Amino acid sequence: MPDGEKRKPDHPDHPDHPDAPVRQDAQVQQDQQDPAETDAARRRRRAQFLRELHEAKALRDRVQPRRARAARMRQAMRMRTFRW
């Protein structure tokens, strides 16, 4: 191989190979969906996520009561020292 010449990739899955499959970005795939359905689906997914997050926090508070109490005390202190 002469100086400066790159070795061509032999494996077809290598990103520089000419026959490599073109991978689309997740954002591009999301943009191709129906916009009206996407907005409603996003709100449903967000609501589901927030429900699960709240449930996980409640479970953590039940299984770690000392940590939950300390967090409540810190929050109460922050609220007492907050200036309107």
N, C-alpha and C positions, 0 to 999 in steps of 0.2 A: 504494500500500500504506500503510495507517495505521501510525503509530508503534508499535513493539513487535511487530508481526505478522510471523511468519516466513514466508518463501516456501516453498511446498510443493515437495518434490522431484519433478521430472518423469520422471526415469529409473527404470524398475522395478527395476534392480539396486542402487539406492541403499538403504542399510540403513534409512532412515526412511520409505521408500515403503510404503504399505499392502499392495501386492502383492509386496513383496520376499520372496525365498525365505528361510525360516528356516534359519540355519546352526547345526548342533549342535556343541557343544564336543567335542574329541577324547576327553576323559575320559568324557563321557556315552555316546559311541559304544562305547568300550571296556567300560563297565559293562554294556552290553546284550548282550555276548557271553556264551557259556556259561562259567560260573565254573570248572568243573573243567578244561575245555580251556584256558582262559586261563592258569591257573597252570602247567600243563605247557608250554604254548607259550612263556610268559615265561621259564621255565628253559631251554628249548631256544635261544631267542633270546639269552639272557644267555651261555650256554655258547659259542654261535657268535661272539658279540661278543668274549668274552675270548680265544678262539682267534685271531681276526683281530688283536686288539690285541697279543697276544704275538708273532705273526708279524711285524707291522709294527715292533715294537720291535727284534726280532732283525735285521730288514732294515736298520733305521736304524743299529744297532750295527755291522753289516758294512760299510756304505758310509761311515760316519764313525768310523773306529777311534779317532782322537784324542779326540773328544768322549766316546766310550764309555769309554775308559780313564780320562779325567778324572772321569766320573760314578762309575766303580767306586772310584776313589781317594777321592772325597768320601764315598761310602757307607761305605767301610772306616773313614774317619776318624770318621764319625758313630757307627759301631758301637763303635769303641775308646773313645770318650768317653761312651758311654751308661752310666748308672748303674742297676743293678738295684735 
